[in-house]
Amino acid sequence: MWVLLPAHFIMGPIHGAIVNWCGHRYGYRNFDSDDVSRNTLVFDFLTLGELFQNNHHKFAMRPNFGVRRFEIDPTYHVMRVFSWLGMIEMKPLRELTEDEVPTLAG
């Protein structure tokens, strides 16, 4: 466990800078909000789902930040595996209603 500590110290600030810079500056918005959060799909693979900032700001407590069909949150699937292995406990995912999911034109 301690072996990964240096990687954490290096990647933490880099990850935070990418998320806070790209996730609030570039991309598209699924939902209107009082902030400038955006979903930055192009760089999302680098942050494993963290760049779905607009979705995260709308549904902050939802473990899956992907809302549209093409928005895949890899971290959510890792969490599901950890839950299946008994390493973490997850509440059932609340599915979004049709009114909550934006259309492609939205």
Stockholm file with secondary structure:
# STOCKHOLM 1.0

chainA/1-106         MWVLLPAHFIMGPIHGAIVNWCGHRYGYRNFDSDDVSRNTLVFDFLTLGELFQNNHHKFAMRPNFGVRRFEIDPTYHVMRVFSWLGMIEMKPLRELTEDEVPTLAG
#=GR chainA/1-106 SS CGGGHHHHHHHHHHHHHHHHHHTTTSSBCSSCCSSCCCBCGGGHHHHTTTTBHHHHHHSTTCSCCCCSTTCCCHHHHHHHHHHHTTSSCCCCCCCCCTTTSCCTTC
#=GC SS_cons         CGGGHHHHHHHHHHHHHHHHHHTTTSSBCSSCCSSCCCBCGGGHHHHTTTTBHHHHHHSTTCSCCCCSTTCCCHHHHHHHHHHHTTSSCCCCCCCCCTTTSCCTTC
//
